[in-house]
Amino acid sequence: MKPGLRVTLSGACIAAALALLPAAAQETPAPLEPALAAAVVSPAPPGGVNSALSAPDTMVISWTPATSLGISAYRVYYGNATGTYNGVEAREGASPVQIPLTSNSASLSGLSTIPPATPPAPGLVSLAPAAGAFQVTWNTVPGATGYRIYYSKTNFDDNARPDTFIDVGEWGTTPTALMTTLSGLEENVFYFVAVSALAQRTVYAAVTAVVNPALAPAPGSGNESVYSEETSQGVGTLQLSPLSNSMSATTTSAGPVIVLKEGCFIATAAYGSPLAPKVQLLRSFRDRYLVTNAPGRAFVAWYYRHGPAWAHSIEEHPWLKAPVRAALLPAILFAWLMLHPPVAAALVLASAALLPLKRRRSSRA
């Protein structure tokens, strides 16, 4: 047999052997994408995220250790706006800062402490009494990162603010008005209340758990959890706006007492209950015809500023209730007619029909 034939037969044998192998075994394996090479189910984010100041320019973030298997590190994301973690000023590095798995806290130092501009004064809209509390509503102002609600048994102003207050933080997209409950007050006690806007440089942060830092391109990927709950911390000097307008009212007590939470202060005081039919009638008129337009809202805001004090006077002098009920009758009748258009229309038509007859009688006389 010729040598060349042996080579040919050997080649034919090899070809036949390859033909018997699965098709996949004949192909050269393509390299896997890096993310797929170590892809895992996205781990759970750390919980219990909190923050505090250890120095005027240093924010300390702490969290509960994550429990997902395979985690090798944490990442701390930070920035100057809620949900936007593009900070670069911390000495520890630009966002995100990577933290070893052995630690469940991180410091962000060297943060700017330059105070923001002082915000304008907010407007106090309403003060609705409750049992040992008030429901406080106020208008928001640009530049505020929070609000401070002052309260005192004696009147006060910017020159002498009381040391009794609560702070309320901003959140999310700022609405045109905010509302909170000022609780822990004495029952059946007359208080003055005003609001001041706060402004402070604020740093926002969130934490993620990471399986393989080299293969974790972003939060929520196969090797990195989604963001934890956000924490925020004021840094540097706190700026206080001038005080809002002041309102005053008396808290109520627990039990079957007058609760002016719906805002019909005078009528509630005069009729003795917010459930009185005439009070509910006036409230329905307010909701349908007043708060649906700018002039009506302006009147309601004016009433909310002065109504609580007038209602307080009625409560202190019960003999005023009968005269006030009499004075409210025209408003109650008007509100009833506006809420019953067919009856109002019938009265208008009847008046129009009787007017010529009245004129004839007058001319005969």
VOBA-1610 file (N, C-alpha, C; in pm, whole numbers, padded with zeros to 5 digits, always signed):
BEGIN
Met+00087-00119+00000Met+00000+00000+00000Met+00089+00122+00000Lys+00051+00217-00083Lys+00131+00337-00097Lys+00114+00427+00024Pro+00222+00495+00058Pro+00212+00585+00174Pro+00101+00686+00160Gly+00087+00739+00043Gly-00018+00842+00026Gly-00155+00788+00054Leu-00174+00657+00019Leu-00304+00596+00044Leu-00331+00583+00191Arg-00226+00546+00267Arg-00242+00535+00412Arg-00288+00667+00471Val-00232+00779+00428Val-00270+00912+00478Val-00415+00939+00445Thr-00452+00902+00321Thr-00589+00929+00279Thr-00687+00849+00362Leu-00652+00718+00384Leu-00741+00636+00464Leu-00747+00684+00608Ser-00634+00728+00660Ser-00633+00781+00798Ser-00722+00904+00808Gly-00709+00989+00707Gly-00794+01108+00707Gly-00940+01072+00697Ala-00971+00968+00615Ala-01109+00925+00601Ala-01162+00868+00731Cys-01075+00793+00803Cys-01118+00738+00933Cys-01148+00848+01034Ile-01061+00947+01034Ile-01082+01060+01126Ile-01212+01133+01093Ala-01235+01154+00964Ala-01357+01222+00922Ala-01480+01143+00962Ala-01469+01007+00945Ala-01582+00923+00983Ala-01605+00929+01133Ala-01496+00930+01209Ala-01511+00936+01355Ala-01575+01068+01398Leu-01534+01176+01336Leu-01592+01308+01370Leu-01739+01313+01335Ala-01775+01242+01227Ala-01916+01243+01185Ala-02004+01177+01288Leu-01945+01083+01365Leu-02024+01014+01466Leu-02041+01096+01594Leu-01963+01203+01617Leu-01973+01288+01736Leu-02092+01382+01723Pro-02148+01428+01837Pro-02256+01527+01830Pro-02208+01653+01761Ala-02299+01722+01695Ala-02263+01842+01621Ala-02203+01948+01712Ala-02258+01959+01839Ala-02209+02062+01930Ala-02064+02040+01966Ala-02019+01909+01968Ala-01882+01882+02007Ala-01784+01923+01898Gln-01834+01936+01773Gln-01747+01973+01663Gln-01724+02124+01655Glu-01809+02203+01727Glu-01799+02347+01718Glu-01703+02399+01825Thr-01632+02504+01795Thr-01544+02568+01891Thr-01628+02651+01987Pro-01625+02623+02120Pro-01710+02696+02214Pro-01682+02844+02210Ala-01790+02926+02206Ala-01775+03072+02210Ala-01752+03116+02354Pro-01669+03215+02376Pro-01646+03262+02513Pro-01774+03323+02571Leu-01802+03293+02700Leu-01921+03345+02766Leu-01903+03491+02801Glu-02014+03564+02802Glu-02010+03702+02847Glu-01965+03704+02994Pro-01886+03803+03035Pro-01838+03806+03174Pro-01950+03802+03276Ala-02059+03878+03250Ala-02167+03881+03347Ala-02234+03745+03361Leu-02239+03669+03250Leu-02303+03537+03254Leu-02214+03433+03320Ala-02083+03457+03314Ala-01991+03359+03369Ala-02008+03344+03519Ala-02053+03451+03585Ala-02070+03443+03730Ala-02207+03495+03771Ala-02305+03482+03679Ala-02438+03538+03708Ala-02504+03465+03824Val-02564+03541+03914Val-02639+03486+04025Val-02768+03565+04038Val-02858+03514+04119Val-02979+03589+04147Val-02942+03713+04227Ser-02998+03829+04191Ser-02964+03954+04260Ser-02989+03939+04410Pro-02889+03967+04494Pro-02906+03949+04639Pro-03000+04054+04697Ala-03044+04028+04818Ala-03129+04124+04888Ala-03044+04239+04940Pro-03100+04362+04942Pro-03021+04476+04992Pro-03012+04473+05144Pro-02916+04542+05200Pro-02909+04553+05346Pro-03031+04628+05400Gly-03068+04599+05523Gly-03179+04670+05587Gly-03129+04753+05703Gly-03222+04821+05769Gly-03188+04900+05886Gly-03088+05011+05860Val-03096+05075+05744Val-02999+05179+05709Val-03031+05307+05786Asn-02930+05361+05854Asn-02944+05484+05930Asn-02821+05571+05909Ser-02831+05697+05950Ser-02717+05787+05937Ser-02714+05883+06055Ala-02594+05935+06081Ala-02574+06031+06189Ala-02448+06111+06158Leu-02430+06222+06229Leu-02309+06302+06214Leu-02210+06267+06324Ser-02084+06241+06285Ser-01978+06223+06384Ser-01891+06348+06393Ala-01903+06436+06294Ala-01835+06566+06290Ala-01918+06654+06197Pro-01900+06788+06202Pro-01982+06875+06116Pro-01977+06839+05968Asp-01865+06779+05923Asp-01852+06745+05780Asp-01847+06595+05756Thr-01887+06514+05854Thr-01874+06368+05840Thr-02006+06299+05870Met-02053+06223+05773Met-02177+06148+05784Met-02142+06000+05800Val-02197+05936+05900Val-02173+05793+05923Val-02300+05717+05888Ile-02288+05621+05795Ile-02402+05539+05753Ile-02382+05399+05812Ser-02485+05343+05871Ser-02478+05208+05925Ser-02596+05127+05873Trp-02583+04995+05876Trp-02689+04908+05825Trp-02679+04771+05891Thr-02785+04695+05876Thr-02787+04557+05924Thr-02719+04468+05820Pro-02628+04381+05860Pro-02559+04296+05762Pro-02657+04218+05675Ala-02629+04212+05546Ala-02713+04137+05453Ala-02695+03987+05477Thr-02798+03911+05447Thr-02797+03767+05476Thr-02788+03680+05351Ser-02790+03738+05232Ser-02784+03658+05109Ser-02649+03588+05098Leu-02647+03466+05045Leu-02525+03390+05029Leu-02438+03450+04919Gly-02308+03439+04936Gly-02214+03479+04831Gly-02174+03625+04833Ile-02228+03706+04923Ile-02195+03848+04926Ile-02050+03865+04970Ser-01979+03955+04902Ser-01839+03977+04935Ser-01808+04122+04973Ala-01903+04215+04951Ala-01877+04356+04981Ala-02008+04433+04981Tyr-01998+04559+05023Tyr-02110+04654+05017Tyr-02066+04774+04935Arg-02164+04847+04883Arg-02136+04974+04816Arg-02227+05081+04875Val-02168+05194+04909Val-02243+05308+04963Val-02252+05414+04854Tyr-02374+05442+04811Tyr-02402+05544+04710Tyr-02447+05672+04782Tyr-02401+05789+04735Tyr-02441+05913+04800Tyr-02452+06026+04698Gly-02526+06129+04736Gly-02544+06245+04649Gly-02617+06355+04723Asn-02645+06464+04652Asn-02705+06583+04713Asn-02853+06598+04683Ala-02914+06497+04624Ala-03058+06501+04597Ala-03114+06361+04618Thr-03238+06353+04662Thr-03297+06223+04689Thr-03302+06138+04562Gly-03253+06015+04573Gly-03254+05923+04460Gly-03147+05948+04356Thr-03063+06050+04374Thr-02956+06082+04279Thr-02823+06068+04350Tyr-02749+05963+04320Tyr-02629+05931+04396Tyr-02504+05952+04310Asn-02475+06077+04282Asn-02360+06111+04198Asn-02258+06196+04274Gly-02250+06179+04405Gly-02159+06259+04485Gly-02013+06229+04455Val-01930+06332+04470Val-01786+06317+04442Val-01700+06380+04551Glu-01760+06445+04651Glu-01681+06529+04742Glu-01622+06454+04860Ala-01672+06338+04897Ala-01622+06269+05016Ala-01477+06226+04997Arg-01400+06235+05106Arg-01260+06195+05101Arg-01245+06047+05069Glu-01346+05968+05101Glu-01340+05824+05077Glu-01355+05789+04930Gly-01391+05885+04847Gly-01402+05862+04705Gly-01538+05899+04649Ala-01547+05899+04517Ala-01674+05929+04450Ala-01771+05815+04471Ser-01900+05846+04457Ser-02004+05745+04472Ser-01996+05645+04357Pro-02003+05512+04385Pro-02020+05450+04516Pro-01887+05421+04584Val-01889+05418+04716Val-01772+05381+04795Val-01786+05235+04834Gln-01685+05155+04802Gln-01693+05012+04832Gln-01645+04983+04974Ile-01721+04901+05048Ile-01694+04870+05188Ile-01677+04720+05202Pro-01576+04673+05278Pro-01556+04528+05296Pro-01676+04464+05366Leu-01694+04336+05342Leu-01805+04263+05401Leu-01796+04259+05554Thr-01674+04273+05607Thr-01654+04266+05752Thr-01707+04389+05825Ser-01747+04491+05753Ser-01796+04614+05817Ser-01942+04637+05779Asn-02019+04692+05871Asn-02157+04729+05840Asn-02181+04877+05869Ser-02077+04959+05847Ser-02089+05104+05857Ser-01982+05167+05769Ala-02004+05293+05736Ala-01909+05365+05652Ala-01917+05514+05685Ser-01805+05583+05674Ser-01801+05728+05696Ser-01780+05799+05563Leu-01851+05910+05546Leu-01829+06000+05434Leu-01782+06131+05495Ser-01654+06161+05482Ser-01596+06279+05545Ser-01562+06385+05441Gly-01535+06506+05491Gly-01500+06615+05401Gly-01617+06671+05324Leu-01740+06648+05372Leu-01859+06699+05303Leu-01868+06850+05320Ser-01922+06915+05221Ser-01934+07061+05227Ser-02031+07103+05336Thr-01993+07203+05414Thr-02080+07255+05520Thr-02127+07397+05490Ile-02111+07441+05366Ile-02158+07575+05328Ile-02310+07579+05337Pro-02367+07669+05417Pro-02513+07670+05435Pro-02584+07720+05310Pro-02705+07672+05287Pro-02784+07722+05174Pro-02845+07857+05208Ala-02916+07915+05112Ala-02983+08043+05136Ala-03098+08024+05234Thr-03127+08128+05311Thr-03238+08123+05405Thr-03370+08120+05328Pro-03457+08024+05353Pro-03584+08016+05279Pro-03681+08123+05324Pro-03781+08155+05243Pro-03885+08249+05286Pro-03978+08186+05388Ala-04056+08269+05454Ala-04149+08219+05557Ala-04264+08142+05491Pro-04302+08029+05546Pro-04419+07957+05495Pro-04547+08024+05544Gly-04660+07975+05496Gly-04789+08026+05541Gly-04867+07920+05614Leu-04908+07949+05736Leu-04990+07855+05812Leu-05133+07862+05760Val-05187+07748+05717Val-05319+07744+05652Val-05430+07713+05751Ser-05409+07611+05835Ser-05516+07573+05927Ser-05458+07507+06051Leu-05535+07514+06158Leu-05498+07454+06286Leu-05624+07388+06340Ala-05635+07258+06323Ala-05756+07186+06361Ala-05734+07112+06492Pro-05807+07147+06598Pro-05787+07081+06729Pro-05830+06935+06729Ala-05763+06858+06812Ala-05797+06719+06839Ala-05765+06693+06986Ala-05778+06569+07029Ala-05755+06535+07170Ala-05607+06548+07203Gly-05570+06655+07275Gly-05431+06678+07311Gly-05340+06696+07192Ala-05393+06749+07083Ala-05315+06761+06959Ala-05378+06863+06866Phe-05304+06896+06761Phe-05356+06978+06651Phe-05316+06912+06520Gln-05403+06923+06422Gln-05368+06888+06285Gln-05328+07018+06217Val-05200+07030+06183Val-05144+07155+06132Val-05121+07143+05982Thr-05168+07242+05907Thr-05148+07245+05762Thr-05082+07377+05725Trp-04979+07371+05641Trp-04908+07493+05601Trp-04863+07482+05456Asn-04837+07598+05395Asn-04789+07604+05258Asn-04638+07585+05255Thr-04589+07508+05159Thr-04447+07488+05145Thr-04381+07607+05075Val-04250+07617+05087Val-04174+07726+05024Val-04053+07667+04954Pro-04003+07731+04848Pro-03886+07679+04778Pro-03761+07686+04864Gly-03674+07588+04847Gly-03547+07587+04919Gly-03551+07524+05056Ala-03669+07485+05105Ala-03680+07428+05239Ala-03646+07279+05235Thr-03572+07234+05335Thr-03545+07091+05350Thr-03622+07033+05468Gly-03699+07115+05535Gly-03780+07072+05649Gly-03854+07190+05707Tyr-03933+07165+05811Tyr-04011+07270+05876Tyr-04010+07248+06026Arg-04016+07359+06099Arg-04019+07354+06246Arg-04150+07416+06293Ile-04228+07339+06366Ile-04358+07386+06416Ile-04342+07424+06563Tyr-04356+07554+06591Tyr-04345+07605+06727Tyr-04484+07610+06790Tyr-04489+07587+06920Tyr-04616+07599+06992Tyr-04588+07648+07134Ser-04685+07724+07188Ser-04668+07780+07322Ser-04805+07821+07374Lys-04817+07825+07507Lys-04942+07872+07569Lys-04951+08024+07568Thr-04840+08090+07539Thr-04838+08236+07528Thr-04797+08275+07387Asn-04839+08393+07345Asn-04807+08437+07210Asn-04657+08462+07195Phe-04604+08451+07074Phe-04461+08469+07050Phe-04439+08524+06910Asp-04317+08568+06883Asp-04281+08618+06750Asp-04136+08583+06722Asp-04080+08640+06612Asp-03943+08608+06573Asp-03841+08651+06678Asn-03873+08752+06754Asn-03778+08801+06854Asn-03772+08714+06979Ala-03871+08631+07000Ala-03874+08545+07119Ala-03947+08415+07083Arg-03877+08325+07017Arg-03936+08197+06980Arg-03934+08103+07101Pro-04038+08021+07116Pro-04039+07927+07229Pro-03942+07812+07204Asp-03905+07744+07311Asp-03816+07628+07297Asp-03894+07498+07284Thr-04023+07509+07259Thr-04108+07392+07235Thr-04145+07387+07087Phe-04102+07282+07019Phe-04127+07270+06875Phe-04104+07125+06833Ile-04152+07094+06712Ile-04120+06967+06648Ile-04068+06998+06508Asp-03979+06913+06456Asp-03926+06929+06321Asp-03989+06825+06230Val-04022+06868+06110Val-04083+06782+06009Val-03998+06790+05884Gly-03954+06676+05830Gly-03869+06675+05713Gly-03949+06681+05584Glu-03880+06726+05477Glu-03939+06721+05343Glu-03930+06578+05291Trp-04003+06546+05187Trp-03993+06414+05127Trp-04043+06419+04985Gly-03979+06335+04899Gly-04026+06318+04762Gly-04044+06449+04687Thr-04139+06450+04597Thr-04173+06571+04523Thr-04255+06661+04615Thr-04206+06780+04640Thr-04269+06868+04738Thr-04407+06911+04692Pro-04512+06883+04769Pro-04645+06933+04734Pro-04657+07081+04770Thr-04769+07142+04735Thr-04787+07284+04766Thr-04819+07305+04913Ala-04863+07199+04981Ala-04894+07211+05124Ala-04862+07080+05193Leu-04826+07091+05320Leu-04797+06974+05401Leu-04888+06975+05524Met-04908+06858+05582Met-04993+06847+05700Met-04930+06747+05796Thr-04931+06776+05923Thr-04881+06684+06023Thr-04961+06700+06151Thr-04945+06607+06242Thr-05014+06612+06370Thr-04916+06656+06478Leu-04948+06763+06545Leu-04872+06812+06659Leu-04935+06751+06784Ser-04873+06646+06837Ser-04934+06569+06945Ser-04858+06590+07076Gly-04906+06524+07181Gly-04841+06533+07310Gly-04870+06661+07386Leu-04976+06732+07348Leu-05011+06857+07415Leu-05108+06830+07530Glu-05126+06930+07614Glu-05224+06919+07721Glu-05365+06930+07663Glu-05458+06859+07721Glu-05596+06862+07672Glu-05668+06986+07723Asn-05757+07038+07639Asn-05840+07154+07674Asn-05756+07275+07715Val-05646+07297+07642Val-05556+07409+07670Val-05541+07492+07543Phe-05538+07624+07561Phe-05527+07718+07450Phe-05380+07734+07411Tyr-05347+07716+07282Tyr-05210+07724+07234Tyr-05200+07821+07116Phe-05082+07878+07101Phe-05044+07953+06981Phe-04947+07866+06901Val-04960+07868+06767Val-04878+07783+06681Val-04830+07866+06562Ala-04705+07845+06522Ala-04649+07907+06401Ala-04545+07812+06342Val-04512+07834+06214Val-04421+07743+06143Val-04305+07822+06085Ser-04186+07761+06088Ser-04068+07819+06025Ser-04009+07716+05928Ala-03963+07762+05812Ala-03899+07671+05715Ala-03753+07652+05753Leu-03701+07531+05732Leu-03562+07499+05759Leu-03490+07473+05627Ala-03363+07511+05622Ala-03280+07481+05505Ala-03142+07439+05554Gln-03098+07325+05509Gln-02966+07274+05547Gln-02914+07187+05434Arg-02786+07198+05412Arg-02727+07110+05310Arg-02752+06965+05352Thr-02805+06884+05261Thr-02845+06748+05294Thr-02775+06649+05202Val-02723+06542+05260Val-02662+06434+05183Val-02752+06312+05194Tyr-02781+06250+05080Tyr-02866+06132+05073Tyr-02780+06011+05039Ala-02811+05897+05099Ala-02729+05778+05077Ala-02814+05652+05076Ala-02763+05550+05006Ala-02824+05417+05003Ala-02712+05314+04993Val-02741+05191+05031Val-02639+05086+05037Val-02686+04968+04952Thr-02591+04901+04887Thr-02621+04778+04815Thr-02528+04667+04864Ala-02571+04542+04844Ala-02489+04425+04872Ala-02436+04370+04740Val-02307+04333+04737Val-02241+04294+04613Val-02185+04152+04626Val-02207+04070+04523Val-02150+03936+04519Val-02009+03940+04462Asn-01996+03984+04339Asn-01866+03993+04274Asn-01849+04136+04224Pro-01770+04218+04292Pro-01755+04358+04251Pro-01707+04376+04108Ala-01628+04281+04058Ala-01577+04294+03922Ala-01685+04275+03817Leu-01795+04209+03855Leu-01900+04177+03758Leu-02034+04239+03799Ala-02029+04349+03872Ala-02153+04415+03917Ala-02159+04553+03854Pro-02224+04566+03738Pro-02224+04695+03667Pro-02314+04800+03728Ala-02420+04760+03801Ala-02514+04859+03854Ala-02606+04792+03955Pro-02668+04870+04044Pro-02765+04812+04139Pro-02877+04741+04065Gly-02912+04622+04115Gly-03017+04543+04053Gly-02966+04445+03950Ser-02834+04444+03924Ser-02777+04348+03829Ser-02762+04213+03898Gly-02712+04114+03823Gly-02700+03980+03878Gly-02608+03970+03998Asn-02511+04060+04009Asn-02413+04053+04116Asn-02427+04165+04218Glu-02532+04244+04209Glu-02551+04355+04304Glu-02700+04374+04333Ser-02730+04397+04459Ser-02870+04416+04497Ser-02922+04550+04449Val-03051+04569+04463Val-03109+04701+04441Val-03070+04791+04560Tyr-03100+04920+04549Tyr-03069+05011+04658Tyr-03147+04973+04785Ser-03085+04995+04898Ser-03157+04985+05024Ser-03250+05105+05038Glu-03325+05111+05147Glu-03401+05232+05174Glu-03303+05348+05188Glu-03346+05465+05151Glu-03259+05583+05153Glu-03250+05643+05293Thr-03134+05694+05327Thr-03116+05770+05450Thr-03061+05907+05412Ser-03089+06006+05493Ser-03041+06142+05464Ser-02990+06206+05592Gln-02902+06301+05575Gln-02841+06366+05690Gln-02812+06513+05657Gly-02859+06603+05745Gly-02825+06743+05731Gly-02682+06767+05774Val-02610+06848+05696Val-02469+06876+05722Val-02450+07027+05728Gly-02377+07075+05827Gly-02347+07217+05836Gly-02455+07295+05908Thr-02455+07427+05888Thr-02541+07518+05961Thr-02687+07507+05916Leu-02777+07509+06013Leu-02921+07506+05985Leu-02972+07649+05971Gln-03038+07678+05859Gln-03096+07810+05834Gln-03245+07808+05868Leu-03291+07909+05942Leu-03432+07920+05981Leu-03496+08041+05915Ser-03611+08019+05854Ser-03684+08130+05792Ser-03755+08212+05899Pro-03805+08330+05863Pro-03896+08400+05956Pro-04018+08314+05984Leu-04086+08344+06093Leu-04205+08268+06129Leu-04320+08296+06033Ser-04406+08198+06020Ser-04530+08215+05947Ser-04626+08301+06030Asn-04743+08324+05974Asn-04850+08381+06054Asn-04883+08288+06170Ser-04931+08342+06278Ser-04963+08262+06397Ser-05111+08229+06400Met-05144+08110+06450Met-05282+08071+06474Met-05294+08020+06617Ser-05415+08024+06669Ser-05437+07978+06806Ser-05568+07901+06813Ala-05571+07804+06904Ala-05691+07723+06923Ala-05675+07644+07052Thr-05782+07579+07093Thr-05782+07499+07215Thr-05786+07352+07179Thr-05698+07275+07238Thr-05701+07130+07218Thr-05827+07073+07283Thr-05866+06957+07242Thr-05983+06891+07300Thr-05937+06778+07390Ser-06031+06708+07449Ser-05998+06594+07533Ser-06057+06468+07471Ala-06006+06353+07514Ala-06055+06227+07461Ala-06200+06205+07504Gly-06277+06140+07418Gly-06416+06113+07453Gly-06511+06188+07363Pro-06640+06189+07397Pro-06741+06253+07314Pro-06739+06404+07330Val-06638+06468+07269Val-06625+06613+07278Val-06620+06670+07138Ile-06620+06801+07129Ile-06616+06867+06999Ile-06478+06850+06937Val-06473+06795+06817Val-06348+06783+06745Val-06362+06864+06616Leu-06285+06971+06605Leu-06302+07063+06493Leu-06212+07027+06376Lys-06191+06898+06353Lys-06093+06859+06253Lys-06138+06889+06111Glu-06264+06916+06092Glu-06311+06943+05957Glu-06306+07090+05920Gly-06273+07176+06015Gly-06253+07315+05980Gly-06373+07406+05996Cys-06497+07355+06021Cys-06614+07441+06042Cys-06616+07483+06189Phe-06520+07563+06227Phe-06494+07590+06369Phe-06612+07657+06438Ile-06661+07769+06383Ile-06764+07848+06450Ile-06895+07770+06457Ala-06937+07711+06345Ala-07062+07636+06344Ala-07055+07517+06440Thr-06941+07449+06446Thr-06926+07337+06537Thr-06939+07381+06681Ala-06874+07494+06714Ala-06884+07545+06850Ala-07026+07590+06882Ala-07095+07650+06785Ala-07230+07702+06810Ala-07332+07590+06825Tyr-07318+07484+06745Tyr-07417+07375+06748Tyr-07374+07259+06836Gly-07252+07262+06887Gly-07211+07165+06987Gly-07156+07034+06935Ser-07154+07013+06804Ser-07103+06886+06751Ser-07071+06902+06602Pro-06962+06842+06556Pro-06931+06845+06413Pro-07028+06761+06331Leu-07110+06678+06399Leu-07207+06594+06329Leu-07345+06657+06320Ala-07359+06777+06375Ala-07488+06845+06365Ala-07525+06866+06218Pro-07651+06845+06180Pro-07689+06855+06038Pro-07651+06988+05974Lys-07668+07099+06047Lys-07635+07230+05989Lys-07485+07246+05969Val-07405+07186+06058Val-07260+07190+06040Val-07220+07109+05917Gln-07280+06991+05901Gln-07249+06909+05785Gln-07293+06977+05655Leu-07403+07052+05663Leu-07451+07126+05546Leu-07349+07231+05505Leu-07298+07308+05601Leu-07198+07410+05570Leu-07070+07347+05518Arg-07032+07232+05574Arg-06911+07164+05528Arg-06927+07119+05382Ser-07045+07067+05349Ser-07070+07024+05210Ser-07065+07142+05114Phe-07119+07256+05157Phe-07114+07376+05074Phe-06969+07419+05052Arg-06889+07414+05160Arg-06747+07450+05147Arg-06677+07361+05045Asp-06699+07229+05055Asp-06628+07135+04969Asp-06672+07146+04824Arg-06800+07179+04800Arg-06851+07182+04663Arg-06832+07317+04595Tyr-06843+07425+04672Tyr-06845+07556+04608Tyr-06729+07648+04646Leu-06662+07625+04757Leu-06558+07718+04799Leu-06417+07671+04762Val-06382+07549+04797Val-06245+07504+04773Val-06219+07468+04627Thr-06320+07481+04542Thr-06304+07448+04400Thr-06265+07568+04316Asn-06244+07685+04376Asn-06207+07803+04300Asn-06118+07893+04386Ala-06043+07981+04320Ala-05944+08064+04390Ala-06007+08158+04493Pro-06115+08235+04459Pro-06174+08322+04561Pro-06226+08243+04682Gly-06286+08127+04654Gly-06336+08045+04764Gly-06225+07994+04853Arg-06115+07952+04789Arg-06001+07904+04869Arg-05941+08016+04953Ala-05938+08136+04898Ala-05887+08251+04975Ala-05975+08276+05097Phe-06107+08267+05078Phe-06197+08287+05192Phe-06177+08177+05297Val-06162+08050+05251Val-06142+07940+05346Val-06012+07959+05424Ala-05906+08004+05354Ala-05779+08026+05423Ala-05793+08137+05528Trp-05866+08244+05492Trp-05889+08353+05588Trp-05970+08302+05708Tyr-06070+08222+05680Tyr-06153+08167+05788Tyr-06073+08075+05878Tyr-05985+07994+05818Tyr-05902+07903+05898Tyr-05804+07979+05987Arg-05767+08099+05943Arg-05676+08178+06027Arg-05747+08235+06149His-05874+08273+06135His-05945+08343+06243His-06051+08257+06311Gly-06101+08155+06242Gly-06209+08074+06299Gly-06178+08008+06432Pro-06058+07947+06448Pro-06031+07881+06576Pro-06039+07974+06696Ala-05990+08098+06682Ala-05996+08191+06795Ala-06140+08229+06826Trp-06222+08250+06722Trp-06364+08283+06744Trp-06436+08166+06810Ala-06406+08045+06762Ala-06468+07927+06822Ala-06428+07913+06969His-06303+07948+06998His-06257+07943+07137His-06337+08040+07224Ser-06366+08159+07171Ser-06446+08256+07247Ser-06587+08204+07272Ile-06643+08136+07172Ile-06778+08080+07190Ile-06776+07972+07298Glu-06673+07890+07298Glu-06663+07785+07399Glu-06647+07844+07540Glu-06575+07954+07549Glu-06555+08016+07680Glu-06678+08093+07728His-06766+08133+07635His-06887+08210+07670His-07008+08141+07607Pro-07062+08039+07671Pro-07172+07960+07613Pro-07294+08043+07575Trp-07315+08158+07641Trp-07431+08240+07608Trp-07425+08292+07465Leu-07306+08287+07401Leu-07292+08334+07263Leu-07347+08234+07161Lys-07372+08111+07202Lys-07410+08009+07105Lys-07542+08040+07036Ala-07642+08084+07112Ala-07773+08115+07051Ala-07764+08230+06952Pro-07701+08346+06986Pro-07688+08453+06887Pro-07609+08410+06763Val-07505+08330+06782Val-07426+08286+06667Val-07509+08194+06577Arg-07588+08105+06636Arg-07675+08019+06554Arg-07773+08104+06474Ala-07829+08210+06537Ala-07921+08299+06463Ala-07848+08370+06350Ala-07724+08413+06375Ala-07649+08484+06272Ala-07611+08392+06157Leu-07598+08262+06184Leu-07560+08167+06080Leu-07678+08125+05992Leu-07801+08155+06033Leu-07917+08107+05957Leu-07918+08152+05811Pro-07888+08279+05779Pro-07886+08317+05636Pro-07783+08236+05556Ala-07665+08214+05614Ala-07563+08137+05544Ala-07608+07993+05527Ile-07674+07938+05628Ile-07722+07800+05619Ile-07831+07787+05512Leu-07923+07885+05508Leu-08028+07883+05406Leu-07970+07894+05266Phe-07874+07984+05249Phe-07810+08000+05118Phe-07738+07872+05077Ala-07665+07811+05173Ala-07593+07687+05143Ala-07690+07576+05105Trp-07804+07568+05176Trp-07902+07465+05146Trp-07958+07482+05005Leu-07988+07605+04967Leu-08041+07630+04833Leu-07937+07596+04726Met-07812+07631+04750Met-07708+07601+04652Met-07687+07451+04637Leu-07711+07377+04742Leu-07694+07232+04737Leu-07818+07160+04686His-07928+07235+04665His-08052+07178+04611His-08098+07265+04493Pro-08026+07258+04381Pro-08056+07345+04266Pro-08200+07340+04218Pro-08268+07226+04213Pro-08407+07229+04164Pro-08498+07316+04251Val-08481+07307+04383Val-08563+07390+04471Val-08530+07537+04449Ala-08400+07568+04439Ala-08360+07707+04417Ala-08418+07759+04286Ala-08413+07677+04181Ala-08467+07719+04052Ala-08618+07742+04061Ala-08689+07653+04133Ala-08834+07670+04148Ala-08867+07799+04221Leu-08790+07832+04324Leu-08814+07957+04397Leu-08788+08078+04310Val-08685+08071+04227Val-08656+08183+04137Val-08769+08201+04038Leu-08820+08090+03980Leu-08930+08099+03884Leu-09057+08152+03950Ala-09080+08103+04073Ala-09199+08150+04144Ala-09190+08299+04172Ser-09073+08344+04210Ser-09054+08487+04236Ser-09073+08568+04109Ala-09022+08515+03998Ala-09037+08586+03870Ala-09183+08593+03828Ala-09260+08486+03857Ala-09402+08486+03820Ala-09483+08579+03908Leu-09447+08591+04035Leu-09522+08675+04127Leu-09487+08822+04114Leu-09372+08852+04058Leu-09330+08992+04050Leu-09425+09079+03968Pro-09473+09035+03848Pro-09571+09119+03775Pro-09699+09140+03853Leu-09745+09035+03923Leu-09868+09048+04002Leu-09851+09152+04112Lys-09737+09151+04173Lys-09709+09247+04280Lys-09706+09388+04224Arg-09650+09404+04104Arg-09644+09536+04043Arg-09785+09587+04009Arg-09873+09497+03962Arg-10010+09538+03930Arg-10082+09587+04054Arg-10065+09510+04164Arg-10130+09553+04289Arg-10078+09687+04334Ser-09948+09707+04316Ser-09890+09835+04358Ser-09943+09949+04273Ser-09962+09925+04140Ser-10011+10032+04052Ser-10158+10064+04079Arg-10240+09961+04117Arg-10380+09986+04151Arg-10394+10069+04278Ala-10302+10034+04368Ala-10307+10107+04495Ala-10269+10253+04473
//
